[in-house]
Amino acid sequence: MDRRSDPRPIGIFDSGVGGLTVVRAIRERLPMEPTIYVADLLHFPYGPRFQDEVRGFAIDIIRYLESRDVKLVVIACNTATAAALNYARERFEVPIVGVISPGAQAAVETTKNNRVGVISTEGTMRSQEYLHAIKEIDPMVGVYQKACPELVDIVEAGEADSPRAEEVLRRDLEDIVRLGADTLVLGCTHYPLLKPAIGRVYPGQFQLVDSATTTADKVERHLDHSRLRATGESPRHEILVTAVPQHFEGIAANLFGDRVRAQEVQIWQKQAT
């Protein structure tokens, strides 16, 4: 293998359609890189689950991706990053990137009044990972966290640009607006799909920090630093699901502008729940 080129794929996973926002950002930023995306629809959603349960799912998926000879793993899920990133880094040789640290860094760099709102799942909020990550960078930044589990269901149902989405966003962001945050971290990879609705409900209120684009930036820096970039033409992209999708392919098609065909992969035995 040419030492200046590594054609192995990047492995990416999430519990559902949300991580496709990270896939899209990586493909836009790194168009020569092949990818394998795993959507763990069998265990969707991760947000309400206990951390040790999510950690177990993440470890099994990373083990599968390692068996596919990926050169880098991206945990494209804030809940799974909070539950499993440090644990996984201790157990696997493959480099692993999460989505929380890049978002925290971007939030600190973006805020002008040192007030940052973070919307996320219950699991991510309970972990306090965003609070710790932001305070580690700048202890003077105030962090206002809000769990918004209904937004995940809305996106997964293909309703990110609907009146229902606007109604829930108006309610869920009200406290963050009242507290005067000028920066809003979309602390779940489903949430970038809500950007148009946020803009309509609270126009000009926030600078939005998208964990998908910030993570793609980090992936690019890591590949360059480690000299793992691919240079081939027509990279292959696989999208795998651990259970039969309902709205998954339609939402994926809207994201990428063309039809997406997901294949089912069996990582666990059929009786897994």
C-alpha positions, 0 to 999 in steps of 0.5 A: 500500500502506498504510504501516502494513501490509505484506501481503507474506509472510515467507519461511522455509527449512530442509533438511527438516521441522525449520524447521516448528517456526520456522513454527509459532512465527511463526504463533503469535506473528504470526497475521496474517502470511502465510508461504512455507516451503521445505523443501530435501528435495532436499539433506537433510540439510545437517548433514554437508555442507561449508559452501560447499555449504550456502551455495550452496543457501541463496543459491539459495533466498533468491534464489527467495524474493526473486523471490516478493517476501517482506518478510523471510527467516528461515534456519530452520536452524542449519547454514545460518545458520552457513554463509550468514547473513553472506554472504547479508546482503551480497548481498541487500536483503531483511532476513535473520534467522538462528536462532543469535543469538536462541538464544545470547542466550536461553541467556545470559539463562537460565543460572544457573550459567554452564554451557550445553550446545549440541546441533547438527549437525556443520556447526553445531558445526564452525562454532563459531558458538554458542560465538562468539555466546555468548562475545560476549554473556558471556565467562564462560559455559562452552559445551559442544557436542555434535554429534547428527546421529542426532537429525535422522534420528529427527525426520525419520523421525517418531520424535521421541517414540519409545524410539529417540529416548530411547535416543539422547538418553540417550547424546548428552546424557550428557557435558553432564549430567556437566559440570553444564550447567543450560541446553540449547540445541536448536541445530537446528530439528528438536530442539524436537520432542524436548522431551517425550523429553528431559523423560522421559530427563533430567527437570528437568535443563535449562532448554531454549532453543528456537531456534524461539520465540526466532527468532519473538521476533526476527522480531516485533521486526524487523517492529515496528521496520521497520513491516512488520507485516501486518494483513489477515485469513486470511493465506495459508501456502504449504509448498513442497518441493524433492523429493517428501516421504516423512514430511514431510506427516505430521510437518507435520500433527502439528505444526499439528494439521491436514492440510498439503499440500506442493507441489513447487517446482523451484529447481534443474535435475533433475540437481542432487544 
